[in-house]
Every structure is written in structure tokens, then in C-alpha cells.
Amino acid sequence: CSSDLTLRMCCAEGSLFRPAVAQFAVLSPRAALLYRVPRLGAWMEAQGTKRATETVIVGNALRVVAGELSSKECGIEHTKLEAGEDCTGNTMWSWLHRW
């Protein structure tokens, strides 16, 4: 199951996302994506988007990474991580611990 499909499963009938879902994270050794779901839903609504499509979930994350879209505006945050195996520095484990 892909991460965008998993986030889209958090949608609710009558609203963009279920109110109980506040954050959604995608984590790898080299990067973290944090979706602040209420902010993302509000941004989508302001854009006139009523469905959380792959373009909205993945495409806009790529736009954030490229610096074309503000993470504060859309609720998608990107953090570049180090892939070091010694667990020092900004690794996925330290990011997960902070989250």
C-alpha cells in the first residue's frame, strides 16, 4: 500500500479528512514528510480541491521539496535527513524521536 493511498484513506464523507487525523508522516533514511492534515485540508479547500488525489498528496509534496510551494501554506513539511548508521545527527531515528 502506498503512502498517498494510506493518507487518502483518512478522508471522510462530507469533509476532506477525518477530524481525528491531525498528522500523517512518511519517513525514509534520507527524508521525512509531515502532513499537518487540518492545514492541508484547509489549503485544499481554499484551492477549490475537493478530493485528495495522488497529484494533491504526492505532487504538492514534490513542490514543497522543490521550493515551489510553502510548507506553512499547505501543511506539508519536508526534512532532509542524513543516512548515517551511527544514529547521530539528523537521522530518521532522531526525527522520529522528536515527532
Secondary structure, DSSP 8 states (H G I E B T S, - for coil): --HHHHHHTT-BTTBSS-TT--EEEEE-SSEEEEEEHHHHHHHHHHTT--S--HIIIIIHHHHHHTTSS-HHHHSEEEEE----TT--SS-HHHHHHH-
